[in-house]
Amino acid sequence: MVDAEEHLLEVRNLCTYFHTEEGLGKAVDGVSFELRRGETLGLVGESGCGKSVSALSVMRLIPQPPGQIESGEILFGGRDLLRLSEEEMCRVRGDEIAMIFQEPMTSLNPVLTCGFQIAESVILHQGVSKQEARNRAIEMLRLVGIPAPEQRVDEYPHQLSGGMRQRVMIAIALSCNPQLLIADEPTTALDVTIQAQILELLQRLQEELKMAVLMITHDLGVIAEVADRVAVMYAGQVVEYASTRDLFNSPQHPYTRGLMQSVPRLDESRERLEIISGIVPDAREFPEGCRFAPRCSLAEDRCRSASVELRALSEGHLGRCLKMEG
């Protein structure tokens, strides 16, 4: 067991629901995970499984209405973020916890220079002068590998490539040296070469700045490369939780196995990749019993009716399946 003091972030039984005219959407329904200081936790699953909503809940950026964090605890350095006032939470965001959003072109303000957007966070949280903040912005652009940072600091997002904009997003997120970085699909819409550069950059900066990273992605290749531990999400719940080594060497949940089998491998000669039939269920209409049962080839009658809890299978390996041996 790891000493609780080593846990930077502890999410306990988090429930985030959306109240809509069509019904109650249980986007995140009883999610728990822990993130230790200096490590990377991968949050993986198909689109619609609740990964991004979990991250936005940690940042307390859920739009209200229709969203609402109904229950649970989000402990960061021993403080429950859900009990902080909005003013206190504003001091945490960007300073102690930072987030890289999925699409930099929609996350960056198109009418403000890249340098201004980096300096703004520094001025807000560190109370330095505009000139000091500008110097910090240039320093951060250099740190994330943008050439000619003295020139780029005065350019607008539309003047940069997709990879460069993502680096600016990383510069904004890291400008105040946060303890925790949440990276929500940081390589989406980037070509393979740029993806590799961004991941390498994040790993290097994590080591230099001693940060913890919550990496959200649907790409198992990314998870295998950067994560220390993995939480696999499906239909608003964590269905498997293990070290990266254990998960890839011995996936236990049928959903995790399905994800693994859908990824091409160089050491196998398969004519066709395996697929998981069906789609993630609507958050307003989750099935009874195991939520994966309608898509699972191993499902039995009891799977469709019995409540399924997350339980220990071995040391540090948890799973949510009636057929998993624990």
LINPERA-V362065 format. One record per run of one state. SS is the DSSP state (A for helix, B for strand, O for the rest). FROM is the first residue (numbers start at 1). TO is the last residue. If there is no record, write none. Layout:
# LINPERA-V362065
ss = [SS & SS]
from = [FROM & FROM]
to = [TO & TO]
This chain:
# LINPERA-V362065
ss = [O & A & B & O & B & O & B & O & A & O & B & O & B & A & O & A & B & O & B & O & A & O & B & A & O & A & O & A & O & B & A & O & A & O & B & O & A & O & B & O & A & O & B & O & B & A & O & A & O & A & O & A & O & B & O & B & O]
from = [1 & 4 & 7 & 21 & 23 & 37 & 40 & 45 & 51 & 60 & 67 & 77 & 79 & 81 & 84 & 86 & 93 & 94 & 97 & 101 & 104 & 108 & 113 & 114 & 127 & 130 & 144 & 149 & 153 & 156 & 157 & 160 & 162 & 175 & 180 & 185 & 192 & 210 & 212 & 218 & 220 & 227 & 229 & 235 & 237 & 244 & 250 & 254 & 262 & 293 & 296 & 301 & 305 & 311 & 315 & 317 & 320]
to = [3 & 6 & 20 & 22 & 36 & 39 & 44 & 50 & 59 & 66 & 76 & 78 & 80 & 83 & 85 & 92 & 93 & 96 & 100 & 103 & 107 & 112 & 113 & 126 & 129 & 143 & 148 & 152 & 155 & 156 & 159 & 161 & 174 & 179 & 184 & 191 & 209 & 211 & 217 & 219 & 226 & 228 & 234 & 236 & 243 & 249 & 253 & 261 & 292 & 295 & 300 & 304 & 310 & 314 & 316 & 319 & 326]
